[in-house]
Amino acid sequence: MKLDVVFTPAGLTSMEVQGRTVLVIDILRATTAMCAALSHGARAILPVASTEEALRLAQTIGSADLLLAGERNCVRIPGFHLGNSPLEMTEEAVRGRTLIVTTTNGSRALLACQGAAAVYPAGAVNLTLAAEKAREALERDGDLLLVCAGRDGAFSLDDAYCAGRLMAAALERRTPRRWMNDAALVALDLVRRYGERWERPLARSRAGRDLVRLGFADDVADAARVDAYPVLPLFHERRVTLVPVPVPV
């Protein structure tokens, strides 16, 4: 078994992701907002690295169903339809639409994982489904990688804690420490430190404090709601779409 966490995609090589199942975490706020958008009927999400690339792609596609969404320094990019708030991803705003998304950290983390066998954006808001997918990968392949978006190429408490919660849920009290890298062990230790109250590490993180300062306290609270948007997004061929959830017979 191999269970790895990286606290930032900076320096992540194609060899490290090739053929692996990957969970990507940017809980404040990109992966949370993606789950909200897909839960409320968005058709697809196209993550790109820059504002310029987003504008070029929108012009190339030229569809009236496109929405530009994204942020820089937590604030909506001028001229874009939406920012990076999960609370903006209402059914009225996104149903049937395709979103072109660029964010400071989250979209780049997704793009760094191209070449993986499967890439799933994850957070508290889809914890159960993401953890089930992680458990499946460990049982089937004995291998899992969790990529935290981090903040400006550095460690972020909010993403690292989320990685620990996802691992704890996937492992179901088993802790095969000898198969974990050091970052995975640290992520689990953060869960022991902060317990099960998502609000504490999210609000205490630099990202959380900055969002509160800028008037986005409700976004931090929304990101802490377990299974609030019970969907499983899949990033494949440069787009994020919804994995259908089987309906019990």
C-alpha positions as CSV (number, residue, x, y, z in Angstrom):
1,M,0.0,0.0,0.0
2,K,1.1,3.6,-0.7
3,L,-0.7,6.6,0.7
4,D,0.9,10.0,-0.1
5,V,-0.1,13.6,0.6
6,V,1.6,16.6,-0.9
7,F,0.9,20.0,0.7
8,T,1.3,21.9,-2.6
9,P,1.5,20.9,-6.2
10,A,4.7,23.0,-6.6
11,G,7.3,20.6,-7.8
12,L,4.9,17.8,-8.4
13,T,6.1,15.8,-11.4
14,S,4.2,13.8,-13.9
15,M,5.8,10.6,-12.7
16,E,4.4,11.2,-9.2
17,V,0.8,11.3,-10.5
18,Q,1.0,9.0,-13.5
19,G,-1.6,6.2,-13.3
20,R,-2.7,7.0,-9.7
21,T,-6.0,7.9,-8.2
22,V,-5.7,11.5,-6.9
23,L,-7.9,13.6,-4.7
24,V,-7.3,17.4,-5.1
25,I,-8.2,19.6,-2.2
26,D,-8.7,23.4,-2.2
27,I,-11.4,23.6,0.5
28,L,-11.2,27.4,0.6
29,R,-12.6,27.6,-1.9
30,A,-12.1,26.2,-5.4
31,T,-13.0,22.5,-4.9
32,T,-15.9,23.5,-2.6
33,A,-17.2,25.9,-5.3
34,M,-16.9,23.2,-8.0
35,C,-19.0,20.8,-5.9
36,A,-21.6,23.5,-5.3
37,A,-21.8,24.3,-9.0
38,L,-22.1,20.7,-10.1
39,S,-24.6,20.0,-7.4
40,H,-26.8,22.9,-8.7
41,G,-26.7,21.7,-12.3
42,A,-23.6,23.1,-14.0
43,R,-22.8,21.0,-17.1
44,A,-19.1,21.1,-16.8
45,I,-16.1,23.1,-15.4
46,L,-13.1,24.0,-17.4
47,P,-10.1,24.9,-15.2
48,V,-7.4,27.0,-16.7
49,A,-4.2,28.6,-15.3
50,S,-4.7,32.3,-16.1
51,T,-7.1,35.0,-16.7
52,E,-5.8,35.4,-20.2
53,E,-6.3,31.7,-21.0
54,A,-9.8,31.9,-19.6
55,L,-10.7,34.8,-21.9
56,R,-9.1,33.1,-25.0
57,L,-10.9,29.8,-24.3
58,A,-14.3,31.6,-23.9
59,Q,-13.7,33.4,-27.2
60,T,-12.7,30.2,-28.9
61,I,-15.7,28.2,-27.7
62,G,-18.0,31.2,-28.3
63,S,-21.1,29.7,-26.6
64,A,-23.8,31.7,-24.9
65,D,-23.9,29.0,-22.2
66,L,-20.4,29.8,-20.9
67,L,-19.7,31.6,-17.7
68,L,-16.3,33.0,-16.6
69,A,-15.6,32.4,-12.9
70,G,-12.5,33.0,-10.8
71,E,-10.6,35.1,-8.4
72,R,-7.3,36.7,-7.7
73,N,-6.4,37.4,-4.1
74,C,-9.8,36.1,-3.1
75,V,-11.7,38.7,-5.1
76,R,-13.7,38.1,-8.3
77,I,-11.7,38.9,-11.5
78,P,-13.0,42.1,-13.1
79,G,-15.4,41.3,-16.0
80,F,-16.0,37.7,-14.9
81,H,-19.6,36.6,-14.3
82,L,-18.8,34.8,-11.0
83,G,-16.1,34.7,-8.4
84,N,-14.9,31.7,-6.4
85,S,-17.6,31.6,-3.8
86,P,-19.7,28.4,-3.4
87,L,-22.6,30.6,-2.4
88,E,-22.5,32.2,-5.9
89,M,-23.0,28.8,-7.6
90,T,-26.8,28.9,-7.3
91,E,-29.1,26.8,-9.5
92,E,-30.3,30.0,-11.1
93,A,-26.8,31.1,-12.0
94,V,-25.2,27.8,-13.2
95,R,-27.8,25.2,-14.2
96,G,-27.0,24.0,-17.7
97,R,-24.0,26.2,-18.0
98,T,-20.3,25.5,-18.6
99,L,-17.9,27.4,-16.3
100,I,-14.4,28.4,-17.3
101,V,-12.6,28.7,-14.0
102,T,-9.3,30.2,-13.0
103,T,-8.2,30.6,-9.3
104,T,-5.0,31.4,-7.5
105,N,-4.4,27.9,-6.3
106,G,-7.1,25.3,-7.0
107,S,-7.3,25.3,-10.7
108,R,-3.5,25.0,-10.9
109,A,-3.6,22.1,-8.6
110,L,-6.0,20.3,-10.8
111,L,-3.9,21.0,-13.9
112,A,-0.8,19.7,-12.2
113,C,-2.5,16.2,-11.9
114,Q,-3.0,15.6,-15.6
115,G,-1.9,12.1,-16.4
116,A,-3.4,10.5,-13.3
117,A,-5.7,7.5,-13.7
118,A,-8.5,9.6,-12.1
119,V,-8.6,13.0,-10.4
120,Y,-11.5,13.9,-8.0
121,P,-11.9,17.4,-6.5
122,A,-12.7,17.0,-2.8
123,G,-13.6,18.8,0.4
124,A,-15.9,18.7,3.4
125,V,-18.9,19.3,1.3
126,N,-18.5,15.9,-0.5
127,L,-16.6,14.1,2.2
128,T,-18.5,10.8,2.1
129,L,-18.4,10.3,-1.6
130,A,-14.8,11.4,-1.9
131,A,-13.7,9.1,1.0
132,E,-15.5,6.2,-0.6
133,K,-13.6,6.7,-3.8
134,A,-10.4,6.9,-1.9
135,R,-11.2,3.7,-0.1
136,E,-12.0,2.0,-3.4
137,A,-8.6,3.1,-4.8
138,L,-6.7,1.8,-1.7
139,E,-8.5,-1.6,-1.8
140,R,-8.2,-2.0,-5.5
141,D,-4.8,-0.6,-6.2
142,G,-3.2,-0.1,-2.8
143,D,-2.3,3.4,-3.9
144,L,-3.7,6.9,-3.3
145,L,-2.4,10.5,-3.7
146,L,-3.9,13.5,-2.0
147,V,-2.8,16.9,-3.5
148,C,-3.4,20.0,-1.4
149,A,-3.6,23.2,-3.4
150,G,-1.9,25.1,-0.6
151,R,-1.5,28.8,-0.7
152,D,0.9,30.6,-3.0
153,G,3.1,27.5,-3.3
154,A,3.2,26.8,0.4
155,F,1.5,24.8,3.1
156,S,-2.1,25.7,4.1
157,L,-3.7,24.4,7.3
158,D,-7.2,24.2,5.8
159,D,-6.2,21.9,3.0
160,A,-3.9,19.8,5.1
161,Y,-6.6,19.2,7.8
162,C,-9.1,18.3,5.0
163,A,-6.6,15.7,3.7
164,G,-6.4,14.2,7.1
165,R,-10.2,14.0,7.5
166,L,-10.5,12.4,4.0
167,M,-7.8,9.8,5.0
168,A,-9.4,9.1,8.3
169,A,-12.8,8.5,6.7
170,A,-11.3,6.3,3.9
171,L,-9.2,4.2,6.3
172,E,-12.0,3.6,8.8
173,R,-9.8,3.6,11.9
174,R,-7.0,1.7,10.2
175,T,-3.8,3.6,10.3
176,P,-1.2,1.8,8.1
177,R,1.5,4.3,9.0
178,R,4.3,2.4,7.4
179,W,2.8,3.0,4.0
180,M,2.3,6.7,4.5
181,N,4.7,9.5,3.6
182,D,5.5,12.1,6.2
183,A,3.0,14.6,5.0
184,A,0.2,12.0,5.4
185,L,1.2,11.5,9.0
186,V,1.2,15.2,9.6
187,A,-2.3,15.5,8.1
188,L,-3.6,12.8,10.4
189,D,-2.0,14.5,13.4
190,L,-3.9,17.7,12.5
191,V,-7.1,15.8,12.8
192,R,-6.1,14.6,16.3
193,R,-5.2,18.2,17.2
194,Y,-8.4,19.9,15.9
195,G,-10.9,17.0,16.3
196,E,-14.0,16.9,14.1
197,R,-15.0,20.5,14.2
198,W,-14.2,21.7,10.7
199,E,-14.8,25.4,11.6
200,R,-11.7,25.6,13.9
201,P,-8.9,24.8,11.4
202,L,-10.7,26.5,8.5
203,A,-11.2,29.7,10.5
204,R,-7.7,29.7,12.0
205,S,-5.9,29.1,8.7
206,R,-4.5,32.1,6.8
207,A,-6.9,31.5,4.0
208,G,-9.8,31.5,6.4
209,R,-8.7,34.7,8.2
210,D,-8.2,36.5,4.9
211,L,-11.6,35.5,3.6
212,V,-13.3,36.7,6.8
213,R,-11.4,40.0,6.6
214,L,-12.6,40.5,3.0
215,G,-16.2,39.8,3.9
216,F,-16.4,36.1,2.9
217,A,-17.0,34.6,6.4
218,D,-20.1,32.8,5.0
219,D,-17.9,31.0,2.5
220,V,-15.7,29.6,5.3
221,A,-18.8,28.4,7.1
222,D,-20.2,26.9,3.9
223,A,-17.0,25.0,3.2
224,A,-17.2,23.4,6.7
225,R,-20.6,21.8,6.0
226,V,-20.0,18.1,5.7
227,D,-21.8,16.6,2.6
228,A,-23.5,19.8,1.9
229,Y,-23.0,19.1,-1.9
230,P,-23.0,15.3,-2.1
231,V,-21.5,15.0,-5.6
232,L,-18.4,13.4,-6.9
233,P,-16.6,15.6,-9.5
234,L,-14.2,14.0,-11.9
235,F,-11.4,15.9,-13.7
236,H,-10.7,14.3,-17.0
237,E,-9.5,15.6,-20.4
238,R,-9.2,19.1,-18.9
239,R,-12.8,19.3,-17.7
240,V,-14.6,18.6,-14.5
241,T,-17.9,16.8,-14.8
242,L,-20.2,14.9,-12.5
243,V,-19.7,11.2,-11.7
244,P,-23.3,9.8,-11.6
245,V,-24.2,8.5,-8.2
246,P,-26.0,5.1,-8.5
247,V,-29.5,5.2,-7.2
248,P,-30.2,2.3,-4.7
249,V,-32.7,-0.2,-6.0
